Amino acid sequence: MTDLSLSAPGAPLAPHAYTLSDFDFSLPPELIAQHPAPERSASRLLDGRAMAPADRIFRELPGLLREGDLLVFNDTRVVKARIFGEKASGGKLELLIERVLPAEAGSAGNEVVAHMKVSKKPLPGSTVHMAGGRHAGGFDAKLLGRWPTEDGPLFRFALQGPAGETPWELMDRHGHLPLPPYIERQQNTDHDPDEAEDSQRYQTVFARNPGAVAAPTAALHFDEGVLAELQSRGIERASVTLHVGAGTFQPVKTENLAEHQMHSEWYEVPLATLAALERCRQRGGRVVAVGTTTVRTLESWAQSGKTTGDTNIFITPGFTFKVVDVLITNFHLPKSTLMMLVSAFAGYAHIMGLYRHAIAQRYRFFSYGDAMLLERAKAAN
């Protein structure tokens, strides 16, 4: 484990030398934010562009960027993908619907893939009863098998609700926002006192395309006032879509990073955003990615040439960035792929120094926590 309270900045390791343990650190549990700041833009912002970090407030961001810069947001919308139910035997289970599958010839367009949390998994062909089941105003789900292969990590279900009701409608009516496991809530009870706050604040103000099971959290800090000031300063905005999957919260478990199987997420880069990126380069502006999901989208496009599809890009120190110049991001989980991504972007030693400073200054961590502003390291990691 990297001891952030004791480690000192130094020359970064060679790319091949990094192991999982390099991205572990000890975090006081009271620094894990359980609720958002009273105002979106009132969160703290750690300005980590220089070697010496500066403590700021997020609403100061427009003054830290330049006229001609391009901010790129992820406009995905978090869906109510967590649904509680039970097996025919009465055993409790929970589904976290990761993806609604497109309708194919001969299908009813009612199939989804999901994570399943249950003590003993039902067999393919079994029917489980969600939100009380069809007889109690909920719906049923028939287990078809695993996905994307017969031994894949997810499960494929056919949802069986009232006639004509789509999986999106069933989730919206019976589901809960799939908050990260480190945010403590009472979702599977008669009353969740935080439901109203989470419904509003665990969603960006510009969320548009439904499909995510986790919010692009760096963008949660933006409000209409910040967006208006960005526009007044001549800072352009564009959007991509990446439907964030539950895999974003999964720690890497292999000490050798090359053995990690990266999760896959669907993305799209619209033609209007491609045009905005070209204008930005032509005028000498910088591409400012709002969140690691935007980085994954833009760099996936640059690497593959595909404007839409699935990506399992795994960004670790030594990665060559082709698009993103500046990054706005929250503070990430130990041993996570996102810790590796920001270390690749700004430099391992620099990131560890910033995290050490953030802990000492009592910054708030993870999804409802504070933010950080980074520039791409000029030298390779």
N, C-alpha and C positions, 0 to 999 in steps of 0.2 A: 504493500500500500504506500502511495506517495503521501508523505506527511507534509501537508501544505504549511503547517505552522513552523516547520523547521527547514524545509528545503529552500535552497537559495537559487536565484537565477544563474544559469550557466549556458554553455554552448549546447545546442540541441543534439540529441543522439542522431546517429546516422539512421536513415529510414528503416533499414532492415533490422535495426537493433530494438525497435519498439515491441513491447509485449503488452499483454492485457494489464499487468500489474502497474505499468507506467501511468495508466489512466484511472487508477483508483485513488480515492482520498477520503479523509474523515470529515464528515459534515455534522455539526451540532443539529440535532433533530428540530430544535425550536426555530431554525432558520428556514425550514420548509414551509412556504406560504400556504396556509389553509384557505385564505380568502384574498380576493383582489384588493388593491389599493382603493381608497374611497373614490378617487377619480382615475380614469385610465392613464392620463398623461402626468399624474402626480407620482407615478412610480419613479424610483431612482434610476439613474443611467450612469454606469461606469464607463467613462471615456477611456478606452484602452488603446487609442491609436498611437500614443507615444510610449516610451519606455516607462515614464512615471505616470501612473494612472491619475485621473481627475474625477472627483465625485460631482455629479450633476443631477438635475431633474429631467425626466424624459421630455417635458415640453420645451426644453432648450434645444432639442434635436435640429429643428430647421436652421438655426444659426450655426450649427456645426457642419452643415453641408454646403455645397457650392452651387451657384447658378449654373444651370446646364447639366447637373447631375440627373440621373434617372433612378427613381425608387421603383423596385419591382416587388409587388405583393403577391401572396398566395390567396386567391379569392374563394378557396374551398369553404364549404359550410358544414359544420358538425351536425350529424344527424343523431336522433335518439335511438342509438343502436344497441343499448343494453336492455335486455328484456328478461324478466324472471319467469320461471315456470316450474313444471314438475313432470316426471315420467309417469307412465300408466300405473306404476307401482306406488306412486306417491312421493318418491325421492325427489328432492329439490335439485334444480339445475338453473344455470344462467347462460344465455346466449349473448355474444357480442358480435353483431352482424358486421362483418368486414367489407362485404361487397354484394351489391345486387347484380346478378348476372344478366346480361342482355338476353332478350327473348330470341330463341332460335326456332327454326322450322319445327313444328310439332310440339313445342313447349308452350306452357300457359304464361310464361313471363313472370313466374312467381318463385323462381329459385334464387337462393342466396348462399353465400359461404360465410361461415361464422366460427369463432372460437367457442368452445363449449366447456363450461366449468361444472363438473358433476362428480360425485364420488365414484360411481361406476357407470361407464359410458354405455348407452343403449346400443343395440345391434342395428345395422342397416335394415331399413324397412319398418323400424319402430316409429310410432307417432308420439310426440311429446306435446303437452298442453301448456301453451304460453299465455300469461296474464289471465289464468283461469280456464283457458281453453274455449272452444267455440260455444260450448253449452253454457258458459258463464260470461259471454260478451267479449271474450278474447279471441284467440285463434289457435289452431293446431299447426304443427310442423312435422313433416315426414322426413326422417333421416335417409338420405340417398346414398351416402358414402363419404369418403374423405376427398379432400381437394388440395392441390391441383392434380395429385396422383393418388393411387390407391393407398399409399402410406403417407400422404401429405399431412401437414400440420393442422389444416382447417377441415371443417365438416360442411358438406353440401346438404341443404334442406330445401324442400318444397313447402312454402307457406300456404296454409289453407284457412282463409278467413271468409268473411261475407263475400258474396259474389261480386266480382268486379273490383274489389279492394286490392290495391297494389302493395308490394312490400314497403314502399315508401310511406304509404298511408297507414299501414299497420304499425310501423315503427313510430310514426308521429303520434298515433293515438295511444299506444301502449308502452312505448319505450321511455328510457331515461338517458340523459346525456352521459356518455361513457367517460366520466372523469378519471384521471390517472389514479393508480392504486395508492399513491401517497397522499391524496386528498381524501380526508375522512368524511364520509357522508352516510346518511340513513336512507338510501334509495329503496331498499326492499322492506320498507315499513309503511305504516298507514300515513305517516307524515314526515316529510323531509323538510326541515325548516330552512334549508339553504337552496331549495329548488328554484325559487324565483330569481334569486341573485345569480345562480349558476346559469340559468337559461339566458340571461342577458349578458353576463360578463365572460362566459366561456364561449364567446362568439365574437368575431371581429365586426366592426361597424360596416365593413364592405363585403361580408360573407355573401356569396351568391350561388355557387354551384354545390348542391348537396352531395355528400359522399364520404366525408371524413369521419373517423371515429376518435380523433384528437384534434385540438385546435392548433393552428400555426401560431404559437404563443407569443412570439416576438411582436406580432401584429396586434395583439390585444391592447397594447399601450397607446395606439393611435386613436384620437377622437377627432371630431369635426374641426375643432380649433387648430389642432396641429396640422391637419390636412389643408386647411385654408391658408395657413402661414407658409407651408411648403409651396403652394401654388403661387402665392404673392412674391416669393423669392425666386421664381423661375425654375423650380425643381419639378421635372416632369414625373408622371406616374404611369405605370403599366401593370398588368396583372398576368399571372400564370395560374394554372390550377394543378395542385397535387393533392390527391385525397389521402390524407395522413392515415396510416394504418396503426394498429395496436403494437406492431413490432417496434415502433419508435421508442417504447418504454422498456423493451427487453434488453437486459444487460448482455454483453458478449460473454460467453462462457469458456471459450478456448483461449489458452494463454498465447498460442500462436495465432496472430490475427488472420493469417492467410487461410486458416481452417474455418473461419466464421462464415456461416451461410446467411447472407444479407436478405432481409425481407424485401418483398416487391410491392411497389405502389404505382398507381396509375397517374399519369401526368399529361398536361397539354400546354403548349406554348402557342397562343393565338397569333395570327398573321399581324394583327395590329401591334402586338408586343415585339415581334421581329422587326417591324418598321421602326418602332421606338428605339430599339437597341441600335439599329443602324444610324439613326439620327444622333443618338448620344455619342457614338464613336466619331461620327463626322465632325461634331462640334467640340470634341475633346473632353466630353464629360465623363463622369465615372458611373459605373453600374453599381447601385447600392441594393443589395439583396436584403429584404426584410424576412429574416428567419432562415434556418437551415433547410427547410422544405423548398424554399425558393432557390437556394443554392443547388440542391439536388436536381431540381427541374432544369435550371439553366445549364448546368454542367452536363447533365444527361443529354440534353439537346445538342450541345457543342460536341460531345463525344460521339454520339450516334448519328447525328443529322436528322433524327426523327422528331417531328413536332408533337407527336402524341404516341402513347404506348405505355408499357410497363417498364419501370426501372428498378434495378437492384444495385445501383451504383454504391460502392463502398469507398468513402473518401477518408484516407488515412494519411499521416505525414509522408511526404514525398509525392503526393498528387500534384499534377500540373493544372492549375486553374486557367481556364480560357476566357471566362466571361466576367466573373464577379470581382469587383475592386474593393468594395466596402461591405461590411456585414453588420446588421443589427440582430442581436440574438439574446435569448435569456440564458440563465445558468443551468447547466445540464447535469444529469445523473452520473455518478461515478461509473466507470467501466462501460459507458454507453458509446454507441457509434457516433453520437453527436459530440461527445467530448473529443473523439478522434478527429471529427470533421473540423471543429474550430481550432484544434491544435495544428492540423494541416494548413489551415488558412492563415493564422496569425503567428504560428511558431509555437512549438511545444513549451519551451522554457518561458516564453512570454505569457502564455495562457496560464501556466501553473502559478506564475507570479500574480496575475490578475485574480485568480481564484483565492490565493492566499490573502490578498488585499480585501477581497469581497467578504471573506469570512471574518477577518479582523474588524471590518467596518460594519458588520451586521447587515449585509445586504440580504434580501429575501430571495430564496432559491426556487427554481423549477417553474411550473406552468403559470401560477399566479404571482410569481416573484418579479424581481427587477430585471433590467436589461443591461446590455453591454454593447458598445460601439467599437468595431475592430476594422483595421485596414489589413489588406493582404500583405503578408511578409514579402519583402523584396528578394530575399535569398531563399533558396530551396531549403525545406526542412531536412 
